């Protein structure tokens, strides 16, 4: 073999080795690409699994929703309460803000016009506090600068309907007593993507699992309503927070025979905004007799 042939052979072997070495990184890159594809598929599958989990266990999801509000801290709120009795239907609306951790809120409540054509009622200012409801412009004969205080644990409904607006956290804690529920799919509330659930809660069960402040309210409601069962529709966002909650209560009318049906709707939004609620001093609370309007 000539020197030129030996040189050509060494060059050919070197080129072959180089190609073999180059093949390693290409294979690794191809494997990495496959891993990325598997990861992407797996990530998508995790989201689907989470969605399936919520659909598969809606009862647990709803029972845990009050905790999501506590994590959020605060929100603004709108309320609507429809009452039907004897063929008459009235709607009371409210708007304000709520601090879930301190269990304090303030709502401006608008009463419907008087059927007899009387002058429109002044808006009622309501302050919601643990165990108490404070109202201004509520009840004839109360001085305009005075507040009326009501112990919510003494109310037959636990203030789920008496004030004309359901306490947002009390409404949420009713869901701690969810017995049956169905996941109905995704929809929107005020432009926010939510999951829609429909079910029935038991007030006595809710009282056993509620916070200490909420338990007394729910126990009173469980005894005072015509039934402890509360049908509801709940709309939760991707953080598990209640965005809309529609609940149907019923109680026996003490003045007229029959049962009064009440549909209470609570809308929650603008989570995390500062909320300031100042409770009245003892001297600002009216201690006299309150006449019926």
Buried (B, 14 or more C-beta within 10 A) or exposed (E): EEEEEEEEEEEEEEEEEEEEEEEEEEEEEEEEEEEEEEEEEEEEEEEEEEBEEBBEEBBEBBBBBBBBBEEBBBBBBBBBBBBBBEEEEBBBBBBBBBBBEEBBBBBBBBBBEEEEEEEEBEBBBBBBBBBBBBBBBBBEEBEEEBBBBBEBBEBBBBBBBBBBBBBBBBBBBBBBBBBEBEBBEEEEBEEBEBBBBBBBBBBBBBBEBBBEBBBBBBBBBBBBBBEBBBBBBBBBBEEBBBBBBBBBBBBEEEEEEEBBBBBBBBBBBEBEEEBEBEBBEEEBEBEEEBEEE
